[in-house]
Amino acid sequence: MKKLLIATLLGSALALPAFAAEPAAPASTSAEAAVPMSQGEVRKIDLAAQRITLRHGPIQSVGMPPMTMVFGVREAALLEGVKVGDQVNFQVEMQGNRMVVTELHVAQ
């Protein structure tokens, strides 16, 4: 009886398909393929401190829910042509313990 039970269990185990781990797809360097742009409204701009206050929707790149918050910007040039009240599309990255806007465009 034990032999029959063991044979049945082994037969069942051998009949199961083997699941091999598929190799991971290569990481994409394209911003469009990585994370979609976030949307927000400019509430304040501080050129001297290179900061922008945005009322924004969800930010997938850092897992942030909608809120209003101050962000540093990677470079002051990102703030050129942007004014309070503008609707913008932007990207945010974690740099150390800071969230930094790395891309910013006035929405059309």
LINDA-V148090 format. One record per helix or strand of 3 or more residues. SS is the DSSP state (alpha for helix, beta for strand). FROM is the first residue (numbers start at 0). TO is the last residue. If there is no record, write none. Layout:
# LINDA-V148090
<<SS | FROM | TO> <SS | FROM | TO>>
This chain:
# LINDA-V148090
<<alpha | 1 | 14> <alpha | 30 | 33> <beta | 37 | 45> <beta | 50 | 55> <alpha | 59 | 61> <beta | 66 | 72> <alpha | 75 | 78> <beta | 86 | 94> <beta | 97 | 105>>
